[in-house]
């Protein structure tokens, strides 16, 4: 499993301003069975850098984008 994660190609489906918004999008996508990773999550928590990338595996990117569009999230 650990090697799979290292070799998994991730695609950014949203670039949001704060961790709260990123967490909301993560919840939406995970509820649909999509694996989600938040890039810059720790930097945002510690330093308030002002940007979190919502990323999913490339194989789930199209489905994730569709869900976000249909839900009016992007």
N, C-alpha and C positions, 0 to 999 in steps of 0.2 A: 504493500500500500504506500509506503513512504517513497519508494522509487517511482511509483506511478505519479505521485504528486510532483516530484522533481521534473519529470518528463512531460507533464501536462502543459499544453500550450494554452495560455489564458488570453482572453479578449476583454477589453474594457467596454462595458455596455453603458456606463454612466460615469460622469465626473461631477461630483457634488461638492458643495461648499462646507459641509459639516458632517460630523459623525452621526448625528441624529437622523439626518436625511438618508445617509448611506445605510443605516440600520433599518430604516423603513423599507427601502428598496430590497435589502437583503431578505427581510421577512417575506415580502411579496414573492420573490423568486424562489426562496426555499419552500414556501407553501405549495409551489407548483412542481416541486421535486428537483429543482435546479441547484447544483452545487455553487456556492458563492464565496468569493474571497474579497476582502477589503484591503486594498493597498493603501498605505500611509495611515492606517488606523491608529497605531501607537503614536506616531508623530503628531497626529491631530489631538489625541488625548493629552499628551504631555506638553506639546508646544503650541497647540492651536494654529497649525500651519495653514489652515484654510483650504483643504482639498483632500478628498478621499475618492479613490477610484474603485468602482464596483466592477469586479471581474468575474467571469465565468469561463469554464472550459470552452474551447473553440467549437466543440461539437454541440454545445447548447446555446451558443451565442444568438443565433437567429430566433430561436424560441424565446429567449430572455428579452431580446429587443422588442419582439411582438407583444409580449405580456406588458412590458413597461409602456409601450405606446398605447395599447388598448386600455390600460388603466389610467392613462393621462399623467403618468409620472415623468415622462420626458417629452 
